[in-house]
Amino acid sequence: MMEKLPPLAKVFEAWSALADGRVALDAEKRRASVASSNGEKAYTVTWSEDGAVYSSNDSATYWQGYAGYPVIAVLMAQGRLPFDRAMADGFAHVNWTKLNERHRRDYAAAVREVVDERGLDAAQADAAAHEALDALAALDIGIKRGSVRPPRAKKD
């Protein structure tokens, strides 16, 4: 069982990463690269041979100790968490970095803005996200920080 669960909003961010094609799995090397929503960073997610431990250098996983959206996206891509493609497509091309900054890290408010602006079904989106989060809670995996510090945004 997972020690610390991420905020529900991280599921929406994971959907965006998958909908945008920002997740590149390399199953042979047990690693994946996940590009940030604004394209300025790339995170590395790795997993143990038995799939029992995942690590990432995204800020949430590294500093907060819960599965950040890159880990959730990888678990969805691997088929270990439910992935609602139609729902995910509704969250394509969202710059979460900018949105989360504007909402001062109130992730739920950022999600509400996307849902409202795009006319998405809030109850349906919420239900699908909760299904993924509940499945994450039930997974018998450990989460640990990546061996490399989180990347900094590229400077112009």
N, C-alpha and C positions, 0 to 999 in steps of 0.2 A: 504494500500500500504506500501511496505517495505521502511524504511527511507534510509538505506544504503545497497547497493548490494555488495556481495562478488566478488572477482576476478573470472573470468570464470574457472580458474584452479581448484577451489574448487569443481566444478561439477565432474571433472575427479577423484579427490580424493574421493568423495562420491561414485562414481561408483566402485572404487577399494574396498572400505569398504564393499559394498554390494556383489561384485563378490567374495570376500574372505570370506564371511560369518562372518564378524566382527561386525555385527549389531544385537543386541539381544533386541527385543521389549517386553515390559511388558505392554500391553494395559490397563490391569486392574488397574495397579498402575500409569499409565500415565507417564512412564519413559522408557528409553532405555539406554543400555550400548553400547558404540562404542569403540572398541580397535584401537589403533593407528597402522599405517602401519608397524612399526618395532616391535610391540607387547610390547613395554615398558610402555605404558600408557593406561588407560581406561577412557573415558569421559562419563559423565552422561548428558543425554538430558531429560528434563521434559517438559510437556505441560499442559496448563490449561484445565479444564474440558470441556470448549467449543471449545478448539483447537485454540484459538485466540492468545495465547502467548506461545512462546517456549523459553526455556533457556538452556544453556549448559555451561560447565566449560572448553571447549576447548579454546585454546589461542585466536583464531580469534574472537569467539563470546564474550569471557570474556574481552579481551583488546581492540579489534577493533570495536566491536559493530555491526558486521554484522553476518549473518548466516554462521558459519563455516561448514566444510564438515560433521561433525557428525549430525548437524541439517538438512542439505540437504539430507543426507543419510536416516535419519529417515522419513522425509517428503516423500521421494521416496518409502520407505518401507510401508508407510501408504497409498500409492496411491494418495497422494495430489500433487505430481509432476510427470511428465512423467519420466519413467525409461526405457531406452533402454538396455535390458539385453545383447544382442549380442555386443553392443558397450562397455558395462561395462566389459564384459569378456575379451576384448582386453587390459584392464587396471588392470587385476588381478595380484596380487603378485608384486606390485610396492612398494619399500621402499621410500615413499615420503619424510620422514624425512631426509634420507641421500641425496636424489636427490635435495631437496630444499636447504639444506646446501651447497651442491657442487655448485649450481647455485646462491648462495647468495640471496636466497628468490626471485629470478626472476622466478615466478611460470610458466609463459608462456614458458620460455626456458626449464624448467623441463618437461613440457607436451610435447614440441616439441621433446625432446630427446627420450621419451617413444614412441611417434608416429613413429619417424624415425627408432629407433632400432627394433621395432616390425613390421615395414612395414604396419602400419595401414593407412587407408584412412583419411588424415588430414582434408579434406573438410567435409567429412561425420561426423567425430568425432566433429568437430567444430560446425556444424549445429545442431547436437543432443544436444550438451552442451548448445548452445544458446537457444534452445527450452526449456530446463529445467530452465535456468536462467530467461528467459522471463516469464515462468510460476511462478517462485518464485517471480518475481517483481509484478506480478498480484495478488498474494495471499494477502488476507487481514489479515495478522498476524503481531504480534509484536515480536521483538527479544530482549531478555535481558540476561545479564550475569547470570551464575549459582550462586547459593548461596555458593558454595564451590570454592576456588581458583583452577586454573588449576593444574593437578597433575605434579609432577616432575618425570623425568625418574628414573627407578629403578637403584639403585647402586649395583654393584657386590660385 
